[in-house]
Amino acid sequence: MFVEFNIAQQIVKISELLNKTELKIFDYGCGSGKFLKGIENIIKIIKPKIKLDILGYDIKNYNKYYKFSNTLSNDNYDIKLCSYCIHHIERRNHLEVIKFLTKKCTHTIIVEDERMFMNMCKKHLTLSSHITNYKNIKSQFYTKKELLDVLKHSNNKILYSSTIYFKWPFHKSRLFYNTFYYNPTMIIITKN
């Protein structure tokens, strides 16, 4: 919830910068839509005049909360959001995705777990049955510095960069009972 609240505050600031009360948002890798819906609900509380026109994109259509497309949009947006998605894409395609995320919009918000989190969880990930190839998964994640460098080299101005740490239970099995990590989640906002 801390991440969602932080992003909601940043979207309000972007709204003020653009002097707009209705923002057009493209949610890349939206999943069920629950993450952005939570952000939208927070915005309704802290700044009720702001309205969000949202289009979600994902490879699977299970978005329950707003308009969905299974093709990439070439429309212009105020904000393109990519939350917890880049690590699901093969590393060789990251630059192409980042270029898409930073074109035809005024701002981009990227939310991603930092690679440090994967290092902390290594022993559990290698023992876990649902993740069998730790090295390939780890290579999909960035450190904050790496992601900032990629964005800067793509000619994007970094407006905001933050890392939020929250306590996360790794696994609920007996083997890892009461094992917690402080998960670093980075939030980066660019002006494009």
Rosetta silent file (secondary structure, phi, psi, omega in degrees, C-alpha in Angstrom):
SEQUENCE: MFVEFNIAQQIVKISELLNKTELKIFDYGCGSGKFLKGIENIIKIIKPKIKLDILGYDIKNYNKYYKFSNTLSNDNYDIKLCSYCIHHIERRNHLEVIKFLTKKCTHTIIVEDERMFMNMCKKHLTLSSHITNYKNIKSQFYTKKELLDVLKHSNNKILYSSTIYFKWPFHKSRLFYNTFYYNPTMIIITKN
SCORE:     score description
SCORE:     0.000 S_00000001
   1 L     0.000  -27.458  178.609    0.000    0.000    0.000 S_00000001
   2 H   -65.070  -39.851  179.676    2.974    2.336    0.567 S_00000001
   3 H   -64.040  -47.799 -179.780    3.998    1.974   -3.071 S_00000001
   4 H   -60.156  -42.370  179.926    0.467    2.699   -4.311 S_00000001
   5 H   -64.344  -43.271  178.834    0.162    5.760   -2.055 S_00000001
   6 H   -59.820  -46.046 -179.661    3.530    7.084   -3.229 S_00000001
   7 H   -66.279  -39.960  177.252    2.552    6.669   -6.891 S_00000001
   8 H   -57.300  -44.115  177.973   -0.850    8.284   -6.258 S_00000001
   9 H   -61.665  -40.344 -179.485    0.941   11.330   -4.816 S_00000001
  10 H   -68.636  -36.921  177.373    3.227   11.473   -7.867 S_00000001
  11 H   -65.703  -38.252  175.530    0.271   11.247  -10.271 S_00000001
  12 H   -61.232  -43.308  178.035   -1.362   14.171   -8.438 S_00000001
  13 H   -62.647  -40.984  177.762    1.885   16.160   -8.901 S_00000001
  14 H   -63.403  -41.048  176.943    1.956   15.274  -12.606 S_00000001
  15 H   -57.412  -42.678  179.499   -1.668   16.409  -12.876 S_00000001
  16 H   -69.157  -40.637  178.110   -0.679   19.752  -11.344 S_00000001
  17 H   -60.922  -41.846 -178.839    2.400   20.077  -13.609 S_00000001
  18 H   -83.359   -8.693 -177.428    0.261   19.439  -16.691 S_00000001
  19 L    55.693   48.636 -178.946   -2.569   21.581  -15.300 S_00000001
  20 L  -129.692  145.880  174.564   -5.048   18.779  -16.062 S_00000001
  21 L  -106.165   -9.216  174.223   -7.806   17.165  -14.031 S_00000001
  22 E  -123.153  122.276 -178.155   -8.247   14.241  -16.433 S_00000001
  23 E  -113.141  135.071  176.572   -5.224   12.103  -17.173 S_00000001
  24 E   -94.833  121.232 -174.577   -4.955    9.517  -19.911 S_00000001
  25 E  -123.692  134.968  173.968   -2.936    6.527  -18.625 S_00000001
  26 E  -109.906  120.839 -177.837   -1.625    3.448  -20.423 S_00000001
  27 E  -102.604  100.552 -177.289   -0.869    0.552  -18.034 S_00000001
  28 E   -82.179  121.423 -177.434    1.713   -1.717  -19.691 S_00000001
  29 L    75.012   47.377 -169.864    1.584   -5.240  -18.238 S_00000001
  30 L   -70.648  -18.060 -176.814   -1.553   -4.429  -16.262 S_00000001
  31 L    58.533 -132.673 -179.149   -2.296   -7.966  -15.080 S_00000001
  32 L   -77.242  -12.659 -177.441   -5.647   -7.949  -13.329 S_00000001
  33 L    88.979   -4.022 -174.887   -5.606   -4.143  -13.073 S_00000001
  34 H   -62.340  -38.522 -177.750   -5.773   -4.313   -9.287 S_00000001
  35 H   -61.215  -53.193 -179.236   -2.541   -2.335   -8.713 S_00000001
  36 H   -69.504  -30.826  176.395   -3.628    0.736  -10.726 S_00000001
  37 H   -63.197  -39.390  175.768   -7.194    0.445   -9.413 S_00000001
  38 H   -61.818  -41.489  177.747   -5.756    0.760   -5.889 S_00000001
  39 H   -63.917  -44.560  179.009   -3.852    3.875   -6.974 S_00000001
  40 H   -59.648  -41.427  178.811   -6.999    5.312   -8.570 S_00000001
  41 H   -64.179  -37.463  177.041   -8.937    4.735   -5.332 S_00000001
  42 H   -66.107  -42.858  178.809   -6.271    6.586   -3.318 S_00000001
  43 H   -61.015  -38.114  178.439   -6.378    9.504   -5.775 S_00000001
  44 H   -59.899  -29.128  179.587  -10.173    9.674   -5.355 S_00000001
  45 H   -83.800  -47.787 -173.698   -9.559   10.270   -1.639 S_00000001
  46 H   -83.341  -24.614  179.578   -6.609   12.685   -1.743 S_00000001
  47 L  -151.650   75.007 -171.750   -7.619   14.641   -4.884 S_00000001
  48 L   -60.421  -18.677 -178.817  -11.185   13.732   -5.934 S_00000001
  49 L   -74.568  -17.084 -178.689  -11.252   16.156   -8.884 S_00000001
  50 L   -81.675  129.080  177.069   -8.680   14.102  -10.784 S_00000001
  51 E  -115.395  141.640  179.635  -10.151   11.536  -13.175 S_00000001
  52 E  -112.063  128.042  172.819   -8.166    8.781  -14.833 S_00000001
  53 E  -103.597  105.634 -168.418   -8.898    7.463  -18.325 S_00000001
  54 E  -112.862  136.200  169.622   -7.059    4.121  -18.237 S_00000001
  55 E  -123.462  126.020  179.203   -6.228    1.573  -20.906 S_00000001
  56 E  -101.395  145.801  176.063   -4.536   -1.623  -19.780 S_00000001
  57 E  -129.065  134.358  173.976   -2.314   -3.856  -21.901 S_00000001
  58 L  -157.707  163.170  179.348   -1.208   -7.391  -21.091 S_00000001
  59 L   -74.550  -20.416  176.119   -0.547  -10.615  -22.959 S_00000001
  60 L  -119.561  143.174 -179.524   -3.504  -12.198  -21.160 S_00000001
  61 L   -95.397   89.391  171.904   -6.904  -10.591  -20.760 S_00000001
  62 L  -133.526   26.559  176.498   -7.826  -10.846  -17.110 S_00000001
  63 L   -73.177  124.102 -175.350   -8.133   -7.167  -16.313 S_00000001
  64 L  -102.207   -7.448 -165.174  -11.193   -6.714  -14.129 S_00000001
  65 L  -114.745  -23.348 -178.198  -11.156   -2.978  -13.530 S_00000001
  66 L  -156.669 -179.803 -176.378  -10.831   -0.920  -16.735 S_00000001
  67 E   -54.413  144.494 -175.497  -10.552   -0.965  -20.537 S_00000001
  68 E  -131.430  146.553  173.752   -8.191   -3.611  -21.878 S_00000001
  69 E  -138.161  143.275  174.577   -6.255   -4.165  -25.082 S_00000001
  70 L  -103.595   14.415  171.432   -4.067   -7.059  -26.158 S_00000001
  71 L  -125.842  149.542 -179.916   -2.307   -4.846  -28.714 S_00000001
  72 L   -70.432  140.713 -178.028    0.014   -1.945  -28.007 S_00000001
  73 L   -92.556  139.646  174.440   -1.545    1.469  -28.410 S_00000001
  74 L  -100.525    8.439  178.388    0.002    4.216  -30.554 S_00000001
  75 L   -69.617  165.278  174.197   -2.183    6.901  -28.972 S_00000001
  76 L   -86.931  143.107 -179.555   -0.728    9.761  -26.937 S_00000001
  77 E  -132.868  155.729  171.418   -0.916    9.475  -23.148 S_00000001
  78 E   -75.549  -41.354 -176.915   -0.170   11.685  -20.195 S_00000001
  79 E  -138.304  136.807  166.473    1.359    8.749  -18.323 S_00000001
  80 E  -112.718  127.961 -178.284    2.554    5.282  -19.237 S_00000001
  81 E  -111.459  135.604  174.349    2.835    2.995  -16.212 S_00000001
  82 E  -133.338  103.208 -175.546    4.838   -0.203  -16.068 S_00000001
  83 E  -115.296  123.208  176.413    4.548   -1.865  -12.660 S_00000001
  84 L    52.575   42.804 -173.389    6.320   -5.078  -11.711 S_00000001
  85 L  -123.820  -36.340 -172.448    6.474   -6.102  -15.361 S_00000001
  86 H   -56.175  -36.988 -177.775    9.937   -5.562  -16.854 S_00000001
  87 H   -69.456   -9.093  175.342   11.394   -8.623  -15.133 S_00000001
  88 H   -88.476   -5.246 -177.088    8.858  -10.798  -16.993 S_00000001
  89 L  -105.883  139.803  178.865   10.332   -9.685  -20.327 S_00000001
  90 L   -58.959  138.757 -175.175   13.525  -11.146  -21.757 S_00000001
  91 H   -53.379  -37.261 -177.613   16.463   -8.823  -21.115 S_00000001
  92 H   -64.928  -16.406  179.570   17.259   -8.474  -24.814 S_00000001
  93 H  -100.954   -0.016 -175.858   13.836   -6.802  -25.297 S_00000001
  94 H   -60.653  -44.633 -177.990   14.089   -4.340  -22.397 S_00000001
  95 H   -62.731  -39.444  177.831   15.360   -1.387  -24.463 S_00000001
  96 H   -62.330  -43.138  178.643   12.544   -1.804  -26.977 S_00000001
  97 H   -65.426  -44.105 -179.915    9.984   -1.837  -24.156 S_00000001
  98 H   -63.672  -39.082  176.453   11.558    1.194  -22.462 S_00000001
  99 H   -61.351  -43.588  177.822   11.514    3.097  -25.778 S_00000001
 100 H   -61.607  -43.399 -176.617    7.813    2.286  -26.154 S_00000001
 101 H   -66.181  -24.186 -175.312    7.125    3.346  -22.566 S_00000001
 102 H  -105.384    4.515  176.918    8.823    6.709  -23.007 S_00000001
 103 L  -107.244  151.329  177.630    7.345    7.685  -26.396 S_00000001
 104 L    57.306   38.281  173.013    3.990    9.331  -27.060 S_00000001
 105 E  -158.000  157.571  178.986    3.530   10.315  -23.424 S_00000001
 106 E   -86.728  -29.358 -178.427    4.679   13.167  -21.209 S_00000001
 107 E  -139.382  149.039  174.991    5.621   10.991  -18.215 S_00000001
 108 E  -125.761  135.743  175.447    6.569    7.384  -17.552 S_00000001
 109 E  -117.804  121.836  176.967    6.295    5.629  -14.197 S_00000001
 110 E  -116.364  127.176  178.039    8.284    2.435  -13.721 S_00000001
 111 E  -120.849  126.266 -175.809    7.811    0.341  -10.597 S_00000001
 112 E  -155.592  145.251  171.268   10.050   -2.672  -10.182 S_00000001
 113 E   -69.604  142.999 -179.271   11.615   -4.846   -7.506 S_00000001
 114 L   -83.196  151.392 -178.960   15.333   -4.259   -7.300 S_00000001
 115 H   -56.863  -30.785  179.107   17.806   -7.034   -8.133 S_00000001
 116 H   -52.786  -35.667  178.856   19.065   -6.839   -4.550 S_00000001
 117 H   -61.530  -41.230  178.823   15.785   -8.491   -3.548 S_00000001
 118 H   -64.506  -37.583  178.096   16.576  -11.458   -5.764 S_00000001
 119 H   -64.054  -40.258  179.935   20.003  -11.779   -4.135 S_00000001
 120 H   -65.175  -33.284 -175.384   18.422  -11.841   -0.667 S_00000001
 121 L   -93.170    3.339 -170.673   15.990  -14.548   -1.729 S_00000001
 122 H   -50.564  -50.773 -175.995   18.481  -16.693   -3.635 S_00000001
 123 H   -63.540  -32.118  179.196   18.551  -19.658   -1.263 S_00000001
 124 H   -77.582  -37.225  179.666   14.762  -19.740   -1.119 S_00000001
 125 H   -65.470  -38.009 -178.642   14.293  -19.293   -4.853 S_00000001
 126 H   -72.898  -21.886  177.350   16.599  -22.174   -5.666 S_00000001
 127 H   -91.225  -15.479 -174.507   14.685  -24.413   -3.262 S_00000001
 128 L   -77.648  137.676 -176.573   11.285  -23.256   -4.417 S_00000001
 129 L   -74.228  -24.650 -175.581    9.436  -25.529   -6.830 S_00000001
 130 L   -85.782   -9.255  176.911    7.786  -22.725   -8.821 S_00000001
 131 L  -127.137  107.637 -173.979   11.066  -21.068   -9.829 S_00000001
 132 L  -102.757  -18.693 -176.942   13.520  -23.497  -11.350 S_00000001
 133 L  -121.056   80.040 -174.777   15.936  -21.264  -13.226 S_00000001
 134 H   -58.275  -44.707 -175.530   17.245  -18.682  -10.760 S_00000001
 135 H   -61.560  -42.951  179.630   20.035  -17.304  -12.985 S_00000001
 136 H   -66.133  -40.519  179.579   17.680  -16.458  -15.870 S_00000001
 137 H   -66.266  -44.723 -179.445   15.160  -14.803  -13.570 S_00000001
 138 H   -59.461  -36.614 -177.216   17.830  -12.802  -11.749 S_00000001
 139 H   -67.621  -16.236 -179.913   19.172  -11.453  -15.048 S_00000001
 140 L   -80.803  -17.044 -177.389   15.789   -9.835  -15.780 S_00000001
 141 L   -91.640  153.199  176.473   16.031   -7.556  -12.740 S_00000001
 142 L  -113.609  156.461  161.428   17.961   -4.281  -12.487 S_00000001
 143 L   -81.208  165.254  179.740   19.616   -2.469   -9.654 S_00000001
 144 H   -61.221  -43.338  179.906   18.244    1.037   -9.286 S_00000001
 145 H   -60.735  -43.092  179.561   21.451    2.535  -10.690 S_00000001
 146 H   -61.178  -45.788 -178.588   21.314    0.260  -13.758 S_00000001
 147 H   -67.309  -39.891  176.324   17.709    1.170  -14.545 S_00000001
 148 H   -60.649  -42.326  178.912   18.383    4.884  -14.038 S_00000001
 149 H   -62.453  -43.929  178.305   21.353    4.629  -16.423 S_00000001
 150 H   -59.737  -44.632 -179.307   19.241    2.869  -19.079 S_00000001
 151 H   -66.732  -41.308  178.907   16.578    5.575  -18.825 S_00000001
 152 H   -64.978  -40.958  179.545   19.118    8.423  -18.939 S_00000001
 153 H   -69.407  -15.849  175.233   20.856    6.918  -21.969 S_00000001
 154 L   -92.285   16.960  176.725   17.473    6.801  -23.689 S_00000001
 155 L    63.547   40.796  176.547   17.364   10.620  -23.312 S_00000001
 156 L  -109.034  139.976  177.605   14.807   10.723  -20.524 S_00000001
 157 E   -88.962  123.905  179.327   14.856   13.275  -17.738 S_00000001
 158 E   -80.439  117.915  178.157   14.501   11.639  -14.317 S_00000001
 159 E   -92.690  -31.832 -173.400   11.941   13.601  -12.284 S_00000001
 160 E  -153.577  138.756  177.238   11.623   11.286   -9.324 S_00000001
 161 E  -148.594  125.709 -177.921   13.436    8.268   -8.003 S_00000001
 162 E  -147.987  154.317  172.826   12.708    6.498   -4.755 S_00000001
 163 E  -123.702  128.875  178.485   13.109    3.118   -3.130 S_00000001
 164 E  -112.138  129.898  178.464   10.516    1.851   -0.702 S_00000001
 165 E  -106.002  129.880  174.381   11.373   -1.047    1.579 S_00000001
 166 E  -137.052  151.652 -177.567    8.620   -3.155    3.016 S_00000001
 167 E   -75.399  128.363 -173.345    8.582   -6.340    5.033 S_00000001
 168 E  -131.712  123.825  176.682    7.593   -9.267    2.882 S_00000001
 169 E   -75.145  125.616 -175.352    7.017  -12.864    4.007 S_00000001
 170 L   -70.341  -48.579 -172.252    8.897  -15.040    1.580 S_00000001
 171 L  -151.935  148.084 -177.996    7.044  -18.289    1.873 S_00000001
 172 L  -101.143   10.587  178.851    4.348  -19.748    4.082 S_00000001
 173 L   -78.279  164.471  179.542    5.672  -23.302    4.158 S_00000001
 174 H   -60.350  -36.352 -178.087    7.068  -24.798    7.356 S_00000001
 175 H   -58.349  -37.097 -177.015   10.572  -24.726    5.945 S_00000001
 176 H  -114.313   20.837 -176.931   10.530  -20.908    5.731 S_00000001
 177 L   -54.991  133.683 -179.154    8.015  -20.142    8.464 S_00000001
 178 L    63.731   26.045  174.612    8.564  -16.640    9.878 S_00000001
 179 L   -96.464  121.057 -179.067   11.155  -15.783    7.223 S_00000001
 180 E  -126.425  153.197  174.329   10.821  -12.158    6.140 S_00000001
 181 E  -130.447  155.128  170.810   12.784   -9.857    3.857 S_00000001
 182 E   -95.607  106.976 -174.110   12.765   -6.141    3.361 S_00000001
 183 E   -83.287  118.047  175.389   11.875   -5.891   -0.290 S_00000001
 184 E   -82.619  116.437  176.170   13.335   -2.862   -2.102 S_00000001
 185 E  -110.381  123.454 -179.075   10.807   -1.578   -4.625 S_00000001
 186 E   -98.502  142.765  176.274   12.009    1.247   -6.852 S_00000001
 187 E  -123.475  122.564 -179.518    9.780    3.902   -8.327 S_00000001
 188 E  -128.071  131.853  178.611   11.198    5.982  -11.166 S_00000001
 189 E  -121.617  129.361  177.902    9.358    8.760  -12.990 S_00000001
 190 E  -114.619  152.447  168.420   10.651   10.298  -16.202 S_00000001
 191 E  -104.281  126.724 -171.454    9.637   13.331  -18.191 S_00000001
 192 L  -105.662    0.000    0.000    9.799   12.416  -21.845 S_00000001
